[in-house]
Amino acid sequence: MTWGILGHMRRRTAPAAGLLVGLLLALGVVAAPAAQAHDELVSVDPADGSTVTAVPDHVTLTFEDPAVALGTVIEVKGPDGSVVSTGDAELVDNTVSQAIGGDLPAGAYTVAWRVTSQDGHAVSGTFGFTAEAGALPVPSETPTTGSGVSESASPSATASDAPVAAPSSSASSSASASASSSDSSEGDSGGGSPALLVVGAGLLVGIMFGLLGWMRARRRRASTPGGAQRP
């Protein structure tokens, strides 16, 4: 009896278990490509193994999908093994570019790159190219030469070396005459000003004494009966 019940339950749950296993396998098949969908390199410029007429000022890598700046590094080395890549990599859409600068002689260049995909995984690789001619480094700013300074300063030196015309005798005599006249006028004004002060002070004193006398006479008339004056 018991074995019959167990067998019946097994027969009924077997299809459900098979369906569950099939679903899990299908999900695994679908999820596996998504987890492994790393960014893939499409092309490089200059092309790998190519020969260019001159060293380019940058290299460019093109991918299937846009990359992530975090962890993305491109290193370019010259024929002598020195690093000639400058600055950080520049990401635009699905391209990653790296500037090249400094002393760039002719010869073989190698590029080692590592780019972070959108899913967070890093992909890397190397490629190389050969330059038939080198490129001179571009100066950041033009220094001022000593000759330029001397040339710019030469007009002022020439102007200072020019002879100064001597003043004419008539101009000097007129200047001395005007100076002497101004001195004499200043002396006259200085000598006359004390006399004017003395005269003014005397006039003020006389006016004050006159007022005092008039006031005293008026008081005397007011004190005399009938307004008669004393003999």
C-alpha positions in Angstrom: 0.0 0.0 0.0 2.7 2.5 1.0 4.9 1.6 -2.0 2.0 2.2 -4.3 1.3 5.6 -2.9 5.0 6.6 -3.2 5.2 5.3 -6.8 2.1 7.3 -7.7 3.6 10.5 -6.2 6.8 10.0 -8.1 5.0 9.6 -11.4 3.1 12.8 -10.8 6.1 15.0 -9.7 8.5 13.7 -12.3 7.1 15.9 -15.1 7.2 19.0 -12.9 10.9 18.4 -11.9 11.8 17.9 -15.5 10.2 21.2 -16.4 12.0 23.0 -13.6 15.4 21.6 -14.7 14.7 22.6 -18.3 13.9 26.2 -17.3 17.1 26.4 -15.3 19.2 25.2 -18.2 17.5 27.7 -20.5 18.2 30.6 -18.2 21.8 29.5 -17.9 22.2 29.4 -21.7 20.7 32.8 -22.1 22.6 34.4 -19.2 26.0 33.0 -20.1 26.5 35.1 -23.3 25.4 38.2 -21.5 28.0 37.7 -18.7 30.7 37.1 -21.3 29.8 40.0 -23.6 33.0 41.9 -23.2 33.9 44.9 -25.4 35.8 43.8 -28.6 38.3 45.8 -30.6 37.2 46.6 -34.1 40.1 48.5 -35.6 43.2 50.6 -34.7 44.8 53.6 -36.4 47.5 53.3 -37.5 46.8 49.8 -38.5 48.7 47.0 -36.8 51.9 46.2 -38.7 51.5 49.2 -41.1 54.2 51.7 -42.2 53.4 55.4 -42.1 55.3 58.3 -43.6 55.6 60.2 -40.3 54.9 59.6 -36.6 51.2 60.5 -36.0 50.3 62.9 -33.1 47.9 60.2 -31.7 46.6 56.7 -32.0 43.0 55.7 -32.0 41.3 52.4 -31.1 37.7 51.7 -32.1 35.5 49.2 -30.2 32.1 47.7 -30.7 30.7 49.6 -27.7 31.7 52.7 -25.7 34.4 52.0 -23.1 34.6 53.3 -19.5 37.3 55.8 -18.6 38.1 54.2 -15.2 40.9 51.7 -15.8 41.4 52.6 -19.5 45.2 53.1 -20.3 47.1 53.3 -23.5 50.9 53.4 -23.5 52.9 54.2 -26.7 56.7 53.4 -26.8 59.2 54.7 -29.3 62.0 52.8 -31.1 64.3 53.3 -28.1 61.7 52.0 -25.6 60.9 55.3 -24.1 57.2 56.2 -23.4 56.0 58.9 -25.8 52.3 58.9 -24.9 51.3 62.1 -23.1 48.2 62.8 -21.0 45.2 60.6 -20.4 43.2 58.6 -23.0 40.3 60.4 -24.6 37.0 58.5 -24.9 34.6 59.7 -27.6 31.6 57.4 -28.4 33.1 54.0 -29.1 36.7 55.3 -29.8 39.6 55.7 -27.5 42.5 58.0 -28.5 45.9 58.6 -27.0 48.1 61.7 -27.7 51.8 61.2 -28.7 54.4 63.9 -28.0 58.1 64.6 -27.3 61.0 63.4 -29.3 59.6 61.1 -32.0 62.3 59.6 -34.2 61.7 57.3 -37.1 61.4 53.6 -36.4 59.1 51.0 -34.8 56.4 52.0 -32.3 54.5 49.7 -30.0 51.1 50.4 -28.4 49.9 48.5 -25.3 46.3 49.1 -24.3 43.8 48.1 -21.7 40.2 49.3 -21.9 37.4 48.8 -19.4 34.2 47.4 -20.9 30.7 48.5 -19.9 30.2 45.4 -17.9 33.3 46.3 -15.8 35.6 43.7 -17.3 39.0 44.9 -18.8 40.2 43.9 -22.2 43.7 44.4 -23.4 46.1 43.9 -26.3 49.1 45.3 -28.2 49.8 46.5 -31.8 52.6 48.3 -33.6 53.5 50.4 -36.6 56.6 51.8 -38.2 57.3 55.4 -39.1 59.5 56.3 -42.0 60.3 59.8 -40.7 60.3 61.3 -37.3 58.6 64.3 -35.9 60.2 67.2 -33.9 58.7 68.1 -30.6 56.4 71.2 -30.8 57.6 73.8 -28.3 54.9 75.0 -25.8 55.8 78.6 -26.1 58.3 80.7 -28.0 61.0 82.2 -25.6 62.1 85.8 -26.1 65.6 85.9 -27.4 68.2 88.4 -26.3 68.6 89.9 -29.8 64.9 90.7 -29.8 65.2 92.5 -26.6 68.2 94.5 -27.7 66.4 95.4 -31.0 63.3 96.5 -29.3 65.4 98.6 -26.8 67.5 100.1 -29.5 65.0 102.9 -30.5 64.9 104.2 -27.0 68.7 104.1 -26.7 68.9 106.1 -30.0 66.5 108.6 -28.8 68.4 109.1 -25.6 71.7 109.5 -27.5 70.3 112.3 -29.6 71.9 115.7 -28.7 69.8 118.2 -26.8 69.6 121.7 -28.3 71.2 124.4 -26.1 68.8 127.2 -25.1 69.2 130.5 -27.1 70.7 133.6 -25.4 67.4 135.5 -25.9 65.4 132.8 -24.2 67.9 132.7 -21.3 67.9 136.5 -21.0 64.1 136.7 -21.0 63.9 134.0 -18.4 66.4 135.8 -16.2 64.5 139.1 -16.7 61.2 137.5 -15.7 62.8 135.8 -12.7 64.3 139.2 -11.5 61.0 141.0 -12.0 59.1 138.4 -10.1 61.7 138.6 -7.3 61.5 142.4 -7.1 57.7 142.3 -7.1 57.8 139.8 -4.3 60.2 142.0 -2.4 58.0 145.1 -2.8 54.9 143.3 -1.7 56.7 141.9 1.2 58.0 145.3 2.3 54.7 147.2 1.8 52.5 144.8 3.7 53.8 145.7 7.2 53.2 149.5 6.5 49.6 148.8 5.5 49.1 146.8 8.7 50.3 149.7 10.8 48.1 152.2 9.0 45.1 150.0 9.4 45.7 149.5 13.1 46.1 153.2 13.6 42.7 153.9 11.9 41.0 151.3 14.1 42.4 152.8 17.3 41.3 156.3 16.2 37.8 155.1 15.4 37.6 153.4 18.8 38.7 156.5 20.7 36.3 158.7 18.7 33.4 156.3 19.6 34.4 156.4 23.3 34.5 160.2 23.4 31.1 160.5 21.7 29.5 158.1 24.2 31.0 160.0 27.2 29.7 163.3 25.8 26.3 161.8 25.4 26.2 160.5 28.9 27.1 163.9 30.3 24.3 165.7 28.4 21.8 163.1 29.7 23.0 163.7 33.3 22.7 167.6 33.2 19.2 169.0 34.1 17.3 170.4 31.2 19.8 169.1 28.9 21.9 172.3 29.3 25.6 172.0 28.9 28.0 172.8 31.7 29.9 176.2 31.4 
